[in-house]
Amino acid sequence: MRDLIRANFGLLAAGVATFVMMGAGQSLYGPALPAFGRDLGLSASAAGWLVSAHWVGCAFGVAFMYRAGAKVTPRHVLVLMALGAAMIGFLPGRVAAFGGALVFGAGYGMSTVVFNPRILRVFGARGTAMLSLLNASFGIGAIAAPLVFVWLGSDPGRSFALVAVLAVLIWFGAGPAGRAGAAPLAGPSGPFRPMLPLQLFAVVGIGMEACLIGLGPSALIATGVSETAAAQLLSAFFVAFLGARVVLIFTAHLVAPFTLYLGAMALTAVAGVLAAWMMPGVFFVLIGVAAGLYFPGFYVAASRVMGDDPRTPSIIIAAGLAGGILTPVALGGLLEQIGGAGFFLVIAGAAVLALTAGLVVRTRLPALRLQG
């Protein structure tokens, strides 16, 4: 394992640094939405479109990777994310904010296709654990960003400007790994087997993650929590999120990835109901444990079943992005009517549906029961 890490250290370091920055950028949307609403004259539902703009950009980025992914390097995606964050941070107005979210999202989506399959491939049998490490680093930035946001006076412009600076620094520090395209497969790729049922689990997983991160603070505020406390609770949410992924680094080989996904949905359902009933802040943080398992669970499981065709990562991630685009708009529009408790009940209901469907699908696809 040490030899593998030594041989691929540049790729791993560039990926970890990039995912830290991605976590910081994405987690800023949640606490920044109320401020964006005030500064840009947007309603809560209209401000929710900023989150969806990010995910629309992700979809464009992933679609591009489907066609030309082998030619894209880490430095390419860092340029896009730096530009997008700079547009939000330095340029005033709605056009800059929504355009910046689109551009940042495009780089964000492309980076998931650049790093995840490469890390999973080069580390072989330990690929799931190293994928967990990569995605755990996302949580470091996501924990810090809401706290920095409060420290900067809850100013979204200054906060996103800081993300842009971080992206530029990573671009300079990426070294040879930052300029490298995708390595070719060691052997012939397997058949391309897109499977709609598995892709729907990606839709639910990423959709719920997008809503919890982007709209969770607004839902907490609707229950009576202050804006400052909501930002701090989002940071605590990501502490739980990171903790789950760190544990997964050492335990991923013991549990089937799809079983992790189903367990995460069960925990989300229970915590969502409790958040609607009592102590929403506490149980929102608990959902962070489950959210940390959504992506590793469905991505690794779907990758195994759908084959190693170069198009497979883009198809899996694109399905998840459909959820990330649609659900914040749908729930953002309803949030003013259903309130914070209603938000958590909707999250719990979606988790129950995913859990029930997942148990059915697992009985029909034995490969989903294979351990990590």
Stockholm file with secondary structure:
# STOCKHOLM 1.0

chainA/1-372         MRDLIRANFGLLAAGVATFVMMGAGQSLYGPALPAFGRDLGLSASAAGWLVSAHWVGCAFGVAFMYRAGAKVTPRHVLVLMALGAAMIGFLPGRVAAFGGALVFGAGYGMSTVVFNPRILRVFGARGTAMLSLLNASFGIGAIAAPLVFVWLGSDPGRSFALVAVLAVLIWFGAGPAGRAGAAPLAGPSGPFRPMLPLQLFAVVGIGMEACLIGLGPSALIATGVSETAAAQLLSAFFVAFLGARVVLIFTAHLVAPFTLYLGAMALTAVAGVLAAWMMPGVFFVLIGVAAGLYFPGFYVAASRVMGDDPRTPSIIIAAGLAGGILTPVALGGLLEQIGGAGFFLVIAGAAVLALTAGLVVRTRLPALRLQG
#=GR chainA/1-372 SS CHHHHHHTHHHHHHHHHHHHHHHHHHHHHHHHHHHHHHHHTCCHHHHHHHHHHHHHHHHHHHHHHHHHGGGCCHHHHHHHHHHHHHHHHHSCSHHHHHHHHHHHHHHHHHHHHHHHHHHHHHTGGGHHHHHHHHHHHHHHHHHHHHHHHHHTTSCHHHHHHHHHHHHHHHHHHCHHHHHCCCCCCSSCCCCCCCCHHHHHHHHHHHHHHHHHHHTHHHHHHHTTCCHHHHHHHHHHHHHHHHHHHHHHHHHGGGSCHHHHHHHHHHHHHHHHHHHHHSCHHHHHHHHHHHHHHHHHHHHHHHHHHHCSCTTHHHHHHHHHHHHHHHHHHHHHHHHHHHHHHHHHHHHHHHHHHHHHHHHHHHHHCGGGGCCC
#=GC SS_cons         CHHHHHHTHHHHHHHHHHHHHHHHHHHHHHHHHHHHHHHHTCCHHHHHHHHHHHHHHHHHHHHHHHHHGGGCCHHHHHHHHHHHHHHHHHSCSHHHHHHHHHHHHHHHHHHHHHHHHHHHHHTGGGHHHHHHHHHHHHHHHHHHHHHHHHHTTSCHHHHHHHHHHHHHHHHHHCHHHHHCCCCCCSSCCCCCCCCHHHHHHHHHHHHHHHHHHHTHHHHHHHTTCCHHHHHHHHHHHHHHHHHHHHHHHHHGGGSCHHHHHHHHHHHHHHHHHHHHHSCHHHHHHHHHHHHHHHHHHHHHHHHHHHCSCTTHHHHHHHHHHHHHHHHHHHHHHHHHHHHHHHHHHHHHHHHHHHHHHHHHHHHHCGGGGCCC
//
